[in-house]
Amino acid sequence: MIVLPGGGYAAHTPSEAEPIVEWLVGLGISASVFRYPLNVRHPLPLEALQAEIRRQREQGVGRIGLMGFSAGGHLAGMAALTQGTDPRDAVHFAVLGYSITSMETETYRPSRLILLGENASPAQRRATSLDALVSASAPPFFIWHTAEDIYVPPEHTYRLASALAAHEVPHTVHVFPHGPHGLGLAVGAGDAASWREHAVRWMTEQLKAHAG
């Protein structure tokens, strides 16, 4: 698993980095944090992540999943949905937590300004929105969010989920009623903390499927 912390493409949120890796490693899943470039225009973060995926594959890693939060989730989704013909770029599944998925909404605007600039065209905004990139060949997605998120509203998750459903891409969606943006592991966050249990079962299924 490659873990991509959030931070609005302006920072890397610590609670969404090493603590996530430690949790995954404790489950017996090999994981590492990738600190993608910050405060740079698209497609530089995506190209950096794709290079990291290829690097890991060249070191013998067969199955690669991505786990991203907020802006890191947007980047994870971009990588999962823009796989080309090079098999080294392949992403087998993606786990997104309260992720930015659309650059067409006005939320989260600061990330859009960093990635695309003030005068991004409608076409540029559409081309960096995950729902516009979904195809029938997309890998499975696990997506979770909270209904109370005011920074990245759950509309972002609903947009992506609708596109995945329209293309019959396997996906699981959990929107918990309570909790702010940036929960990370969500320890002590009530019902939202159960995202980890759901994700573990789902990831186990994905790993078994790809092992076969």
N, C-alpha and C positions, 0 to 999 in steps of 0.2 A: 504494500500500500504506500502510495505517495501522499503525504498529508500537506495540504495547502491552507495555511492560516488566512483569516480575513484581515481587514484593516483598510478597506476602501481603496486599495491599490496605492495607498500612501504610507502604510506601515504594515508590520506583521504582528498580529495580536498574539502575545505570548501564551495565553491560555488555550489557544487553538493550534499550538505547535507541539512542543515536547510532551505536555500532558496527554495529548491524543496518542502520540507514538507510544508512550509508556503503557497506556491502556491497551492498545492493539498488541504490543509485544507480549503483554501479560496474558493475552488470549492465544498466544502462539502464532500470531500473524506478523511476519516481517514487515517493518514499517520504517519510514524515514520522513523527515520534514524537508520540503523543498521551498527555499526562500527565493521566490521569483523576483525579477526586477521591479522596482517601485518607481512611481512618478515618471513613467515613460509611456509613450504612445503604443497603441495596438499596431502591429502584432508582436511587439518585442516580448511581452510576458508569455504569450502562447508559444513563440518560437523557442524560448528558453525552456519551457516545460517539455516541449516535444524533444528537445535535445537531451534533457534529463531522462525521459522515457527510453530513448534510444541508447543512452549510456548504460542504463540499468539492464536493458535487454542484451547489450553486448557483453555484459558481465555475467550473463547466464540466467537472468530472471525470466521465467517463462510467462507467468501470469501477472499482470499489473492492473491494480485497481486504484482509483483516485478518491480521496476524501477531502472535500473542500468546504470551507465555511465562509459565508458572506461573499466578499469579492473573490476569495480563494475558491468558492464554489462556482462562481461564474467562470473562472479560469479552468477549473476541472471540467465543467460542462463544455467549454469551447474545445478543449483537447479531445474529449470523448466524442464530440459530434463533428469534428473536422478531420477525421482520420483519412489519410490519403491512401495511395496504393502501396506505400512502403509498409510491410508487415511489422517493422520495428516500431512503428508509431502506435500499434494496436493497444487500445484500452479495453479491458474485459468488462469492467463495470465501474459505476461512479456512485458515490454517496455524497449528497449535498445537504448541508445544514444552513437553514435560513439564508439561502443564497440569492444574490442578485442574478436574475436570469434575463431581464429585459433592459435594453438601452433605449427603448421607445417610451417608457414611462418617465415621469419626472423624479422617480425615486430609484435608486439612490443617486442623485444628480452629481455629487462630488466625484464619484468614480467615473461617471461618463465624461466629465470634463477632463480628468486625467488621461483617460484612454483615448478619447476622440477629439478633445478640444471643444471650444465654445461654439464653433460654427459647423459642427458635424451635420452632414446631409442626412435626410431621411433614409437613404440607401445605406449609408455607413452605420446608422443606428440599427437598422434592420439586420444588417449582416453580422452584427455582434450581439444579437438577441438569440438566446438559445432556442426558443420556440421556433424560430425561422430556420434553424439548422437541422432540426430533427428529420431523419429519414427512416425508412424501414430497416436499414442496416445498423441503426444506432444500438449501442450496448445497453444492458439493463441499468435502470436508475433506482436508487433509494433516495427519497427526498423527505426532509422534515422541516417544520417551521412552527411558529407560534402565532396565534391569531392576534396577539397583542403587540406584535413587532411594529414599531412606528417608524423605524429607520428603513427597513426593507419589508414592506407589507407582504402578507401571504399571497397577494395577487401574483407575485413573481413565481411562486410555486405552482399556483393554479394555471398560469399561462403555460409553463413547461409541461405540467402533467396533461393538460388538454392536448398539446401537440404530440406527446408520447402516445396517448390513447388513440389519437386519430391515425397514427402510423402503426398501431398495434405493437408498440415496443414494450416489452415487459418492464413494469415499474411498480413501486410501492410508495405510497404517500401517507405521511402522518402530519396532521396539523393539530397541535395541542392548544387548548383554550387559553392557557396562561403562560406568561414568561416574556421577558424583554429580549431584545436583540443581543446576540453575543454570548449565548449560554455556554458554548463549548460542551464539556462533558455533562453540564446541567446537574451537577451534584447538588442535592437538596432543593431542586427546583420543582418538586411535586411531580405531577404526571409527565411533564416534559422529560424528566430524567429517564423515563422508560425508552427513549429513543435508542439508547445504547443496547438494551435487550433485543429490541426489534431488529436493529441493524446487525447484531451478532448473528441472529438466526438467518437473516437474509444473506449476509456475506458468506456464511457457512454453506448455504445452498449454492451460491455462485461459484465458490471454490470447488465444491464437489462436481458441479456441472462441467466446469472447465478441466477438472482433473480427468473426467471421462472423455 
